[in-house]
Amino acid sequence: MSTTAKEYDKMAKEALSQLAEAKTEADRARLRRAHGVYRKLSANVGEAAARVAARAPAKIRPVKKVATGLFK
């Protein structure tokens, strides 16, 4: 299952809400880092989907026939 941009946005918002409740500096640093990672992932997933949609369809090419009996 691939994660969508909306799911990453949701995870980023959860990290921010947990950041507000964090007690230690270590937890705050971890949650700030997690928020940044989720935001980047969200942006990259959206861009990748747009690139796939804009890509030209693959060309169907005939299979090359191998010449047999050349070296007998």
Residue pairs with C-beta under 8 A, 6 or more apart in sequence:
2 45
3 41
3 45
4 45
5 42
5 43
5 45
5 46
5 49
8 38
8 39
8 41
8 42
8 45
9 38
9 42
11 34
11 38
12 34
12 35
12 38
12 39
12 42
15 31
15 34
15 35
15 38
16 31
16 35
18 31
19 28
19 31
19 32
19 35
22 28
22 31
